[in-house]
C-alpha cells in the first residue's frame, strides 16, 4: 500500500540516539538543518542578515520564529517542525537551555516521583509555578534572563495552539464542533473563540482554557490578542504599566482617543471574565485575599465541592454582600468593580442572569449605562424575587457611593467637584454632603 512513513513504530535505540544528537546540533546552530536553510533562503536573506553573521547562530531560528505569521509553504513547515521537536525535550531549544538551565537544575530537574522532567511544556509550567512561590533561602532565585525567556516561550505557545499539545488534546472535541481550527485565518482567534464559548466547552477543555486565562491575566505580555489589538493604546497610555497592572491601565483609559474598536472588544471580553471569576481579577485577588477567606468561606467550599460555579460571579457577589465589612484595600478594588458595572450592567453576571426577563420587560431600549437606574425605578414591578434582591442591593450600593448612581453622578458632577471636592467617596459621605448643601439651597 504506499511507501509513506509508519508512525506506529518506535525508532531503534541507535537511531533514536543519533536523531537526538542531530536535533541538538540543529538547536545549537540552525544552519545544520539543510532543508530549513534551503526552504527559508528568501526570508533569511531579507530579514535575518545580522543573525546569519552572528557567532551565536541559535538566534537565526528566533528570527524566523518572529516572522512566522508571514512565512509560507515548506519554510513555515520546517520552522514549525523544529518548534514541535523542542517540545519533547527542552534541551532541543538552545535559547531556553542557555537562559534557564541553571533554574531547571535547581527547581525542575525531577518530578515528585524522582523522574527527570524533559518535556519543555512541563519544565515551563514547573518554572512558572516556582515563580509564584517564595525563593528558598538556600537556593538562587530564577534569573531575569530566564524569566524573560520563559515569557517568550509562553508567548509563542499562546500564539500557536499546535505548540500546546495538552490543550489540543483536552479541546479535541471543541476544536471540531465549537471553534474549528480551520475556521480562522488568525490562529490566535481560536483561543478567543474558546473564551467566548466557555459555557459550551467540554469540562477538560474548559479547565485548560481557564489555566491559560489565569496566566494571561497575571502577565498580559503573553496575551497576543490583547497586545496586537491594543498596541496603540498600550504605547500611548500604558507604556509604564508592568505585569497585571497593564489590564487595569487599559480599562481605565478605554474611552480615550486612540483606543480602537478592536481593543475595546478585546478588553470587554477580559472584563466579563474578571467580573465572573475573581481568580482572573489579579488586583482584586491580591487586595481581597484575607477578606475572601474571612467572609466567603462557605462560597469557597461550595466551589471546591462543585455545588457553586464561580464562573457565575459567586465570590465577587459574596464580597458585595459584605461590602460594609471588608477592608479598605479590598473596598477600593470592589468599588472599581461596581463602577464598571454601572457603566455596563452586563459585566455583573448575577444581575444579568437573574434580571434578564425583567430588563427585557421594563427596560428594553435603555442604554447599558442606565439599565441599573431603570431597574431601581421599576423595582415595584420587578417579577423575579432573585432580581428584586439584586435591585435592592443596587439601591444600597448607590446610597453608599454616589459614583455607583450613573444618573446622579452625571447630573451632580460639577456640584460634587465644587461643593464636595474634599470629601472621600464611600460610606454615603458624598451623598450626605449633597444633602447638606441642598438644605442650604432651600433655605
N, C-alpha and C positions, 0 to 999 in steps of 0.2 A: 504494500500500500504506500506510498510516498516515502521519501527519504529525509523527512524533517526530523528534528531532534526529539528524543524520547524524554519528556520531562518527568516521567515516573521513576527513573533510575538515578541513584546517587553516584557521584564520581568515585573512582577508586582512590584510596588514601594517597598514593603518589601523585595522581593527577590533581587531587584537591589541594595538596601541599604546594604544587607548582602554580596553580591558579591563585592561591593566596599570595604567593610570592609576587606574581605578576600584578595583582591588584595593589599590593603595597608599593611596588615600583611606580605604577601609574599615579597613585595618590601622592607620591613624593615629587613626581615630575610628569605632568600630563602629556608631555611630548613623547613619552614611551608608548602612548596609545596611538599607533599609526592610523587606525581607522578614523578616530576622532579628529586627528590633525588634518587628515585629507578632507573629511566631511565639513569641517568648520574653518577651512582655509580663508574663506572670504570674511566672515565676521571677526576672525582673529586679526587679519591684516588691516581691517577697517577700524577696530575699536580696542585691540589688545596689544598694540605695538610695544608699549612700555613693559607690559607683563612678559612678553617674549624675551626682552632684553634682560629682565630681572634675573639675578642668580637664583633667587628663590622661586622656582617655576611653579610651585603649587598655586600661586596667585593667578595663573593663567586659567585654571578651572573656575576660580572665583569670578574672573572677568566674564567668562562665558555664562556662568550662572546668573550674573547680573543682567545679561542680555536675553535671558530665557523667554520672556514674553514676545520677543521679536524673532527668535530662532525658528527655523522650519526644517522639515524633512529629516534626513539622516543625521544632520548636526544636532538637532534637538533630541533625537533618539539616543545618540551616543552620550550626550551630556546627562540626560535623564538616567541612562543605564549606570553611569558612574555614581550618580547620587543614590540609586537603589542598591548598588553593591555596598556602599558605605553603611547602609542601614544594618547589614548583617554583622559588621564589626567596626566599632568606632575608630580602630587603628587604620582603617582604609580611608579616613578623612584626615588628610595631613594637617590642615589648618586647625581642626579641632584637637588633634593629637598634640600638636605643639603647644597650644594655648592651655589645654586642660589636663594634660597627662598627670601632672602633679596632684591636682584636685581629685582626679579619678582614683589614683593610687591611695590617696588619703581617705576618701569618703565612699567611693563606689567600686572598690576592687572586687567585692563579692557580695552576694545577696545574704539573706538571713540564714540560708542553709549552707553557706560556705562555697557556693558555686560562683565561678567567675562571671562577672557581668560583661558581656561582649556586645550585644546589640546596641547600636548608637541611641535608639529611642529610649531604651531602658536606662542607659547611662545619663542621658539628658534629663529625664524625669527624676532620677536619683539626685543629680546635682541641684536641680531646681528645688526639690524638697529640702535639701540641706541648706539652701539659701534662706529658707523660711524659719530655720532653727538657729538658736544662739551657737556661735562657734565655740567648740570645746577649748578649754584653757591650754591643753597640751597639743593642740593642732593648729596649723597655719590656716588662716581664712582663705576662701576661694578668691583668687586674684581678679582684679578689674578686667584684665585681658581675657580671662576665661569667661567672666560674666558677659562681656561684650560678644565673644564668640558664641556662647550659649544662646544669647538673644538672636544673633544672626542665624543660627541653625533653626531655632523655633520659627523665625520669620519665614525661612524657606519652607518649612513644613506647613505653616499656616497658609502659604500662597499656593501650595500644590498638594491636593489630597492624596496623590499617589505616594507621597513621602510620609504618609501617616497610615501604615498598614493596619494598625489597631482600629482606627476609626473606620477605615474602608470595610473591615470585617464586621464590625459592630453595626454599621449602617448599610450593609449589603442590600437588604430589602428596601430600605428607604430611598436608596440611590437608584432603585429601579422604578418605584411606584410614586414617590412624592417629589423628589428632586433629582431628575435624571441627569447623570453626568454629561451626556451628550447634548443636553438642552441649553448649555451655557457656553458662549464663546470665551468669557472671562471666568476661569475656573474658581476664582476667589468668591464668585457669586453663589457657588454651590453651598458654601457654608452659610451665607446669608439666607438662602432658601431654607436650610435646615433650622436656622434660628427662628425664622418666621413661622415655621410649621411645627413648632415644639409639641403641640397637643396631638399631632398626628404621628409622631415618631414612635418607633418601637422602643421598649424600655432600654435595651442595650445601646441603641443609637443616642437616645436622649441623654444617657449618662455620659457618653463620650463627648457629645456636643457641649454639655454643661462644663466638663473639665476644660475644654478649650475656651469657653466663655469666661470662666474664672481667671484663666491665665491672661487673657487679653484685657480683662478688667483691671488686673493687677499691674499689667505692663502694656499699655496701648501701643507701644512701639512695635509690638509683634501682631498688631491688628492691621493687615494690609489694606482692607477695605476702608477703614477709618483713615489711615494715613494717606491713601490716594484721594478719597472724596473730600477730605478736609485739609488738604495740603496748603491751600491758600490761607485758610483761617488759622492754621497752626503757625505758619510763618508770620502772619500779621498780628495775632493776638496772644499766642501761647508758646512762643519760641523758648521761653524760660521755664516752662512747666515740665516737671520731671515725674516719671512714673505715673501712678494713678491720678495725680493732680491734673494731668492733661485733659482727661474727660470732663472734669469739673470746670476747667477753664473754658473748654469749648461750649459746654452747656450754658455758662454764664454769658458768653459772647455770641450765641447762635443767632440773635436777632439784629446783629450789627451788619454794616455794609461789607460786602466781600465774602460773606458766608453763603456758599452756593446751595441750590436746592438739593443736590445730591448729598452734600454734607449734612444738611438738616434732616434728610430722610434717614441717613445712617445713624445720626445722633439719636433720633427719636426711637429707633428700634432698640438701641442700647439703653435708653432711658426707661422704656417699657420694661425691659428685663431688670434694670436696677430697682424699679418700684415693685416688681413682682417677687424678687428673691434678694433678701438682704445680703447674701454672700457675694452678689455681683455689684453691690454698692460698697466699695472699699473704704471710702471715707466714713460712712455710717457704721460699717462693720468695726472699724477701729474705735471710733468715738463712743459707740454704744455697747461695746463688748461686755462691760460689767453690768450695764442696765438690762441687757438681754438675759444674762444669767440670773439676775435678781427678779425681774418682773415677768419673764416669758419662759420660765422653766417648763411649765406644762405644755406650752406650744412646742418647744424643742423636743420634748418627749413624744408628743404626738407625731412630729415629723419623723423622728427616729423609728417609731413603730409603723409608720406608713398610714396612720389614720388622718393625718393632716398633710396637705400638699403645700409646701412653702412657695411653690411656683405660683400660688394664688395670693401671695402677699400676707401670709399669716403672721410672720414675725413683725413686719412693719405695722400691721394692723394692731398687734399687741402693744407696740410702743405708742401708738396713737391713743389707745385706751388708757395708757399710764402716763400721758404727756405731762400731767401736773406733778409727777413723782420723779421723773427721770433727771439725770444730771444736767448741768448747764451745757456741757460739751455735747452730750447726746441731743439735748433740746435744740441746739443750733443746727445740727445735721437734720433733725426731723423737721425743723421749720423750713429748711430748704426743700425738703421733700414735699411738704404741704403747699408751699408757694408754687412749686412746679405743677402740682395737681390742680391748683386754682386756675391756672392758665390752660391746662389741658386735662379735663376730667378723666380721659381715657387712661391716663397714667396711674389712676387709682384702680387697681384690679378688683378690689372688693366692691367699691361703689359701682363700677361698670357692670359687674356681674349681677348684683342684687337689684340695681335700679334700671336695668336695660329697658324693661317694659314701661316703667313709669316715665322714663325720659322720652321714649317714643310717643307716649300718650299726651304728656303735658308740655314737653319742651322739644318738639320735633324739629323746628327750624332755628333753634337757638345756637349761636356760635359756641364753640367748645369752651371759651374762657368765661361764658356766662351761664353754663349749664348748672353749676353748683348753686349760683344765686337763684336760678329759676326753680330748682328743687326746693330751696328754702321757702320761696314764695308760695309754692303749691303743696307744702307739706300736709295740709289738711285733706288733700285729695289723693295723696300717695296711697296706692293699693297694697303694696307688699309690706309686710311687717319688718322684714330684713332691711328693705330700702328705707323705711321710716327711721330705723335705728341709725342708719348711715347719715341721714339728713340731720337728725338731732346732733350727731357728732360734728357735722359741718358747722351747725349753728354755734355749738360750744367752742369749737376751734376759732371761728371768726370773732367771737366775743373776746377771746383771749388775745388775739393779734389782728390788728386792722389789715395787715398785709395779706391775710387769708380771705378777705372780702374784696373781690376784684372791683365791684361797682363802687363801694365806699372808698376804696383806695384811689380809684380814678377820679371820683368827684372831689375828694378832700386832699389830693396830693399837695397842692400849693399851701393849703392851710396847715397841713402837718409839718411841712418844711418851715413855715413862718412861725407858727404858734407852739409846735411840739418838737422842734428840731433836736432838743437836748434830751428828750425822753427816750429811754431804751425800749425797743419793741418787746412784746411778750407780756403775759400776765395781765392783759387788758389795760396796760398803762397808757397807750396812745389813745385808745377809745375814751378812757377816763379824762384825759387831757382835752379831747374834743368836747366831751360833755360839759366840762367846767367852762370852757370858752363859749359854748352855745348858750349857757345860762347867763353869762355876761352880755352876750349879744341880745338876748331877750330883755335884760334889764335896761 
